[in-house]
């Protein structure tokens, strides 16, 4: 039976390599559509939890995962050899940056190398990991060609960027529009049929994997640059004694030509802080310097220091030095109502507070403890029962679980970096 027919009849077996923030939600989405799914991960924690029906990703429903595992629609393994019966394999492994802000493609290389030894002919392989334009053709395709597979005939290869927005209540994996770019037209056709079978969203095919790879980078670079503009305007408005939040609200009244982006204490998550640098690295091969992208990164990276400087100024006005103050940080996750701490600005803020020998603690209802990669230290969330004892509260993440009226009433000073206290009138509140 042809691959497309297997997909249409939902008798195709689907492999998902990487069971993290992208892979596990995708595996659950596919299994819910009736396909048998085999997940592969190097993490003992991930494999054991999936096979026990125990969820560890915020955007996955605990009961759904358990039901799918019990129904034998989804299971996990460490062994790539178990994918030799898979008809479609999706790769969703990490693509981090190294200390020089250069892409580390080792996880992709290792995955495709292992897959090339274990797959059968007539298999569709889709890379979903965000990466630089050219990755699919430079890394994925050669790995299979070296094993004697002819792309477009024996195997079908495409790139389809993940679009995961942790905590988004409206758009999940299953209803977010999908972009896909195949090596050949046949690769595109099969990929499109596959995504139509598993998603309740439009599928947009493009002419090559490089287009799809660049599209994903462009999405997040767009956000990165516009956030940088909001942050730079905030720095300027601070000097001019102008409320940036009121400026943005006024600008939003224009019905065309303006899209609101907001300042903050720094950017977090795996996408916005990292993705643009895949492009700056790749651009060097072509002798081009992406000045705007790199400048945006510099501005955004300066925001934790801006927050600390503003906190110092506010404390000085009360006759307190930061080194003598007790500071409470509210929120550790990089965005509200999630458990994700990747690239969270709290990590930089803590380092800066320690450099200024400040006494501080943090609270986050979603993150009871965390390891700060920047200074290799562990921190634990504390209760808010003694909030009155702190000289200042800095709101880093605007979790909806917080009772902001109560926090304002019990605090001496609040530096609100997220407009969390909007609508509460108090002289204690200072906005970023």
Beta strands, then each sheet from edge to edge (+ up, - down):
strand 1: 13-17
strand 2: 36-40
strand 3: 74-77
strand 4: 88-91
strand 5: 123-127
strand 6: 155-159
strand 7: 178-182
strand 8: 203-206
strand 9: 326-330
strand 10: 359-363
strand 11: 369-372
strand 12: 377-380
strand 13: 392-395
strand 14: 414-416
strand 15: 429-431
sheet 1: 3+ 2+ 1+ 4+ 5+ 6+ 7- 8-
sheet 2: 10+ 9+ 13+ 14+ 15+
sheet 3: 11+ 12-
end
